[in-house]
Amino acid sequence: MLNWSKKLGIGFLTGLINGLIGVGGTLLVPALIHVLGTDRRIAHGTSLAIILPTSIISIIIYSLSGAMPFNVSLYISIGGLLGGYVGARLLRKISVLWLKRIFSLLMIIAGIRMIWP
């Protein structure tokens, strides 16, 4: 059994990064898989459950500071709800190998976009 300090450390780092740049879940999945040895499918669901409370706190702080346009957030959230539902349903049908490939490809694309906008 891994000690609680590793889990707390991963949670703190994820919350910090989510609060700063909004991508904590992207880093959480590899941490759950490689540091804690979690199954890939379980890691994706677990990351969503972990990110929810940190996202709520971040939303409150960003809203109070005026850094979150409500009309934009509302429409994107509606699309996100639909996409999240479809993604969760598809997760059951995708092999772990393809899940790994898709996640890796998205990480590569995101990295390239950050270097060359």
C-alpha positions as CSV (number, residue, x, y, z in Angstrom):
1,M,0.0,0.0,0.0
2,L,1.4,3.4,-1.0
3,N,1.6,5.9,1.8
4,W,-0.9,8.8,2.0
5,S,1.8,11.4,1.3
6,K,2.2,10.3,-2.3
7,K,-1.5,10.5,-2.8
8,L,-1.7,13.9,-1.1
9,G,1.2,15.2,-3.1
10,I,-0.4,14.1,-6.4
11,G,-3.6,15.8,-5.3
12,F,-1.9,19.0,-4.3
13,L,0.1,19.2,-7.5
14,T,-3.0,18.5,-9.6
15,G,-5.1,21.1,-7.8
16,L,-2.3,23.7,-8.1
17,I,-1.9,23.1,-11.8
18,N,-5.7,23.0,-12.4
19,G,-6.1,26.3,-10.5
20,L,-3.2,27.9,-12.5
21,I,-3.8,26.7,-16.0
22,G,-6.9,24.5,-16.0
23,V,-5.2,21.2,-17.0
24,G,-4.8,19.3,-13.8
25,G,-6.7,16.2,-15.1
26,T,-4.3,15.8,-18.0
27,L,-1.4,15.4,-15.5
28,L,-3.4,13.4,-13.0
29,V,-4.1,10.4,-15.3
30,P,-0.4,9.7,-16.0
31,A,0.3,10.1,-12.2
32,L,-2.4,7.7,-11.3
33,I,-1.2,5.2,-13.8
34,H,2.6,5.4,-13.3
35,V,3.0,6.5,-9.7
36,L,0.1,4.7,-8.1
37,G,-0.2,1.8,-10.5
38,T,-3.9,2.4,-11.3
39,D,-5.6,0.7,-14.3
40,R,-6.0,3.2,-17.2
41,R,-9.8,3.0,-17.3
42,I,-10.1,3.5,-13.6
43,A,-7.5,6.3,-13.8
44,H,-9.7,8.3,-16.2
45,G,-12.8,8.0,-14.1
46,T,-10.9,8.7,-10.9
47,S,-9.3,11.8,-12.3
48,L,-12.7,13.2,-13.1
49,A,-13.9,12.6,-9.6
50,I,-10.8,14.3,-8.2
51,I,-10.9,17.3,-10.5
52,L,-14.5,18.1,-9.8
53,P,-14.0,19.7,-6.4
54,T,-10.8,21.5,-7.4
55,S,-12.7,22.8,-10.5
56,I,-15.6,24.1,-8.4
57,I,-13.1,26.0,-6.2
58,S,-11.4,27.4,-9.2
59,I,-14.7,28.4,-10.8
60,I,-15.7,30.3,-7.7
61,I,-12.4,32.2,-7.5
62,Y,-12.4,33.0,-11.3
63,S,-16.0,34.1,-11.2
64,L,-15.5,36.4,-8.3
65,S,-12.5,38.0,-10.0
66,G,-14.4,38.5,-13.2
67,A,-12.1,36.2,-15.2
68,M,-14.8,33.9,-16.4
69,P,-17.3,35.1,-19.0
70,F,-20.6,33.4,-18.0
71,N,-22.2,33.3,-21.5
72,V,-19.1,31.6,-23.0
73,S,-18.8,29.2,-20.1
74,L,-22.4,28.2,-20.2
75,Y,-22.4,27.1,-23.9
76,I,-19.1,25.3,-23.6
77,S,-20.4,23.5,-20.5
78,I,-23.4,22.3,-22.3
79,G,-21.3,20.9,-25.0
80,G,-18.9,19.5,-22.4
81,L,-21.8,17.6,-20.7
82,L,-22.8,16.0,-23.9
83,G,-19.2,15.2,-24.9
84,G,-18.5,13.8,-21.4
85,Y,-21.5,11.5,-21.6
86,V,-20.4,10.2,-25.0
87,G,-16.8,9.8,-24.0
88,A,-17.7,7.9,-20.8
89,R,-19.9,5.5,-22.9
90,L,-17.1,5.0,-25.5
91,L,-14.6,4.3,-22.8
92,R,-16.2,0.9,-22.2
93,K,-15.8,-0.1,-25.9
94,I,-12.2,1.1,-26.4
95,S,-9.3,-1.2,-25.6
96,V,-6.7,-0.1,-23.2
97,L,-4.1,0.0,-26.0
98,W,-6.2,2.4,-28.1
99,L,-7.1,4.5,-25.0
100,K,-3.3,4.9,-24.4
101,R,-2.7,5.8,-28.1
102,I,-5.5,8.3,-28.2
103,F,-4.4,10.0,-24.9
104,S,-0.8,10.1,-26.1
105,L,-1.7,11.6,-29.4
106,L,-3.8,14.3,-27.7
107,M,-0.9,15.1,-25.4
108,I,1.5,15.4,-28.4
109,I,-0.9,17.7,-30.2
110,A,-1.4,19.9,-27.1
111,G,2.4,20.1,-26.7
112,I,2.9,21.1,-30.3
113,R,0.2,23.7,-30.1
114,M,1.8,25.2,-27.0
115,I,5.1,25.5,-28.8
116,W,3.8,26.6,-32.2
117,P,0.4,28.4,-31.8
